[in-house]
Amino acid sequence: MINLKACELVAMDNNQLFARKILADAHNDVVYYDPEGTILSGLDKAGAVSTMYPETITEQLKECVKSQPNIVTVNTLLIHRALVCWVDSLPISDANDGGWAVLFLSSDNLMSEVARLMPFGFVHIDKHLHATYCNEVAHRILGTQDSDMLNRGWLEQFGDSILPALKAYVDEIALHSEPLSLSLKVTTPLGREKSITLQVFLYPHSGSGAYSLYMLLYDLSDTGLLRADLTKAIEQDNLTGLLNRAAFLKRIKDFTRPEFEYAAYVFIDLNDFKGINDTYGHKIGDKVLENVARKLMSVTKGRELISRFGGDEFVLCFPDQKDLTEIYNLGRKLVSVVNSSMFIFGQKLDIQCSIGICWMPALSELRNLNDEARVERALDAADQCMYLVKKHQSGNKAFKVYDPSLKNLLFVQKNKQQEFNRILQEECICIHFQPIFNDNGKISSIEALARLTKELTLHSHIGDVIESANEGGEELALFHITTVKTLEEFGRIRPSLGDINLNINIDISQLEQLSFSTWLSEQCLENRVPFSNVSIEITELLLESDSVQVTKNLNHLLEMGFFISMDDFGTGYSSLKRLLEYQFHELKVDRYFVEHLIGSDKYTKMVTAMVGMGNALDLNLLAEGIETPEQLELCKALGFTLFQGFHLAKPMSPKALIALLKEYNTEQ
């Protein structure tokens, strides 16, 4: 949180969307004032701007200061006068604009960012009359650049008349004085003469005797351009230049009735875009999004709307589509436009997408709802169709058009995601442990396996939960919860286990986190689990991403003393390469090979080669998926030293595991 030690004043458009963005960037340490009589302060849990309604402007500000202890008391009279002057004098303000607003903030970086977005000129001047900041609008008005304006060079742009007036203002100002207002004619370096209005505000720094000056510049001839800049800043996605979500929904309201009733909504998601960012970096990922945006713009000709809703999600609206055949043609065209190869910074990338389309007439049963609710349902249906495509289809058939027969399927899918969210929130996951035996028949370690505490309506086992996590992009949240629960349970029962170690499965979504290795070590320390008692199981498929961050985390974990086991060995495409790249301690041969050992000379030879390779690299060799006595004896004969499977012991609760160990120790 920003600790506000001195408040600054800047002007900002009275717009809820803009206020929400600035408040979010400032971590709720910004007070937003609406001249129509509302104090907006901070964001509520839903991301909306929260409000207060005291009686007067001065009282509003005082109450706001009292309610937020990290905001210091400011001279509300000065703020009130500055506000009135700004509202009265801004040339592009009228009754329909809703006036202007004031923000109070202290972060220099944030202030520069806000000033950059202002629709009028802004110059910050220190007590030595040196300009320390000048935004782009001021440069455009004056035809200058930073080298012309910074330090005392800015005075030369206004001739001789401004300096005496400015000195007199600084010498004589009191806190209750009006700002200095001047109307001047200036000539730009290219010879264009402009009539401008400027206002100067003096802001004393709290208790220090120092002060700053804020100068606002207005060019009356530039009103239309300023208004266009403001609209652009509010409505556009910064990266692609497309409409943002709020502007997209707002533009739909401009449709005629026929355009609205026959609109087609399209949801587009890029396949494996996360892999592009992870492999090539966010710079190339951003270029991919820009290129896709340009491709999508090529299919729009008039009233169509195109937006980026966030991440790699694009949403389009094609109004007045009278024929269902046109909708299918539209889907095929969009797939052909987006699915293509791109060369970015010398890298060839094959881009594929998943597309869901909802034609408004297909939702005829919703005619009794208002327009806003109908649009929301149409977008939701298109989104769900897109997820069905992503899950089941690919290539040039990568789109699905909503029809009433999909209603039940989409309903189930939506409820499944809601149930998944409840699983995470209500702690419906517990940890069981499956023993791993050595060649002497003793339990040497246990593998942690997540289980559901109860069978739910749409998730009957943990595999369903993992599938929902993958579909909803919640893998990291799910695996972090299971990792924490695993270490808590193991730490709790470890005094009863003797020298038994823990095998824990780690997902790529975790290893791709910048500080995962540090986080895991902290969780171990918190639960009193020595690093040397933990073997991290990772799959071959996980390592195929070739992520730099995964490598860094694995190397850091090895340095701290963790062990690493390659799980599902033999099912990936890069086993030998990865065995040489990382310092593995254990090789778990996948159950697929164990299942086919009996009666198959080919599989026996393959597993024998795996065992020989493991021995050559001094790795512990574990055969998993042992279901019969014959499989166990054959694996022992082939040279395995560790064994896991239902024939030996099923996954069990911590209580059952302790009971098994007591029984085992008694027999011994």
VENWODA-V234003 format. One line per field, one symbol per residue. ss: DSSP state (~ for helix, > for strand, _ for the rest). phi: phi as a letter, one per 30 degrees, with the letter a starting at -180 (. if undefined). psi: psi as a letter, one per 30 degrees, with the letter a starting at -180 (. if undefined). A space follows every 50 residues. Layout:
ss=???
phi=???
psi=???
//
This chain:
ss=_______>>>>>>__~~~~~~~~~~_____>>>>___>>>>>>_____>> >>____~~~~~~~~~~~________~~~~~~~~~~~~~~_____~~~__> >>>>>__~~~~~~~~~~___>>>>>_____>>>>_~~~~~~~___~~~~_ >~~~~~~~__~~~~~~~~~~~~_______>>>>>>>>_____>>>>>>>> >>>>______>>>>>>>>>~~~~~~~~~~~~~~~~>______>_~~~~~~ ~~____~~~~~__>>>>>>>__~~~~~~~~_~~~~~~~~~~~~~~~~___ ____>>>>>>__>>>>>>_____~~~~~~~~~~~~~~~_>>>>>__>>>> >_>>>>>>>~~~~~~~____~~~~~~~~~~~~~~~~~~~~~~__~~~_>> >__~~~~~~~~~~~~~~~~~~~~~~___>>>>>>>>>>____>>>>>>>> >>_________~~~~~~~~~~~__~~~~~~~~~~~~~~~~~~~~~~____ >>>>>__~~~~____~~~~~~~~~~~____~~~>>>>>>~~~~____~~~ ~~~~~~~~~~__>>>>>>>_____~~~~~~~____>>>>_~~~~~_____ ~~~~~~~~~~~~~~~~___>>>>>____~~~~~~~~~~___>>>______ _>>~~~~~~~~~~~~~~_
phi=.dcdcacccbcbddbeddeddddddchicbccccddjbccbicdddicdd bbbddbeddedddddddbddcddbdddddeddddddddcddccbdddiib bbccabdddddddddddddbdbbcbdddicdcabdddddddcicbeddcd icdddddciddddedddddddcdcdcddddbbcbcbcdecidcbcbcbbb ccbddeicidabcccccbcddcedddddddedddccdddcidddeddedd dddddddddddcdccbcbbddhdedddddcjdddedddddddedddddcc baddcbbcdkhcccbbbcdhcdbdeddddddddddddddacbcbhiccbc cbbbbcbbceedcddcddddeddddddddddddddddddedbbaidcdbb cdbeddeddddddddddddeddeddchdcbccbcdcccdcicdcabcdbd bddadcdcbdaddddddddddcicedddddddddddddddddceeccicd cccbdccddddddecdededddddddchcdedcccccbcedddddhdddd ddddddddddjdcbcddhdjcccbeddddddcddcbbcddeedddcddib dddddddeddddddddchcdccccidcbedddddddddjdcbbblddcad ebdedddddddddddddd
psi=kkjjfkklklkkkikeeeeeeeeeeghggkkkkjffgkkkjlkafgglkl lliaeleeeeeeeeeefjfgklkljfeeeeeeeeeeeefkfgkaeffgal lkkklfkeeeeeeeeefkglkkkkkafghkkfkkleeeeeefhllefeel bgffeffgaffeeeeeeeeeefklfglllkkkklklklfggkkkklklkk kkjkkjgfflllkkkkkkjffgeeeeeeeeeeeefkkeefglkleeeeee fefflleeeefhkkkkkkkkkheeeeeeeflfeeeeeeeeeeeeeefffk fcfkkkljflbgkkklkjlhjfkeeeeeeeeeeeeeeejlkkjjhfkkkj kklkkkkkkeffhffgfflleeeeeeeeeeeeeeeeeeeeefllbfghlk kklfffeeeeeeeeeeeeeeeeeeeghgklklkkkkkafggljflkkkkk lkflklefjflfeeeeeeeeegggeeeefeeeeeeeeeeeeefefffbgk lkkkkklefeffkegeeeeeeeeeeeghjkefgkkjkkleeefffhkeee eeeeeeeeefgllkkjlhkffagheeeeefelilfkjjkkfeeeegekgj eeeeeeeeeeeeeeefghkkkkklgjfleeeeeeeeefgkfkkklfeekl klleeeeeeeeeeeeee.
//
